[in-house]
Amino acid sequence: MMQRTICLRQKKEILEANKRDVATAEENMKAKSMIDRLSLDHDRLLGMADGLRQIAKLADPIGEVMSMAKRPNGLIIGKKKSCNRCCWNHF
């Protein structure tokens, strides 16, 4: 509920900024389909917020073991999901 409140509290500011973006796009672009994709209204904004909340509820796949196999020599080899970019932060 708190996230929805934050979204609604910032709705006016987001929609005003979007109007400026749409005006700039209309001056520089001719494709109405691109303008439509950029345009936000109350329903689209709430739909985006709901979608983000659904994503936030998903389990983090990083560290999930995808497969595991034991080789004839006894060596166990596994495949685990990781974030390659995360590893670079340590160097």
N, C-alpha and C positions, 0 to 999 in steps of 0.2 A: 504494500500500500504506500509506503514511503517513497518508492521510486516513481510511482504514478503521480504522487503529489509534486515531486521535484519536476517531473516532466511538465505537468500542468502549470506549475509556477513559472517555468521558463518558456512556455509555449508562445507567449506574445513576442518575446525577444527572438525566438527561433523563426517564427513566421515573418517578422519584420525583416530579419536578415535575409530570409529566403526571397522575399519580394525584391530586395535590392539585387540579389543574385540573378533572379529571373529577368529583371529589367536589363542588366548588363548582358545577359545571354541573348536576349531579344535584339539588342543592338549589334551583337557580334555574330550570331548564328542565324541560319535561315531554316534549319530543320525543326519543324514544329514538334516532331516526336522527341527530340532532345530537350526542348523546352518543357514538354509535358513530364518527362522523367525527372527533371530538376524541380518542378513545381510541387510545393507542399501545401496541404490544407490540414484542417483539424483531424480529419479521419486518417489521412496518410501518416501524419505525425504520430498519432496514437497507435497505428498499425506497426510503425517502425519501433516504437517503444515496447510494444507487446512482443515483437519478434526478438528484440534484444534481451528481454527478460527470459524468454524461452531458451535462448542460447546460453544465458548465464546459469540456467538450471541444469544444463547438460554436464555429465561427468567429464572430468579432465582425462583425455586419453593418454597423456604423457606418462610413460612408465608401464603402460599396459603390455603384458606379454602376449604377443600375437601367435607364436608357435614355439615349440620346444621339441627337440629330437635327441635321442641318445645314439651316438655313433657306435659301430661294432667294437671300437677300441675303448669304449666306456666314456668318451668325451661327450659332454652334454652341450649342445649348441642351441641357443635360443634367439628369437627375434623379438625385440622390444620397441615400442613406439617411443620416439624421442624428438626433441626439437633441436635440430642441428645448430640453429643460431644461438640457442642457450649455451651450448658447449663452448662457443667462441668467446663468451664473456669471461671465461676463466683464464684466457691466455693474454 
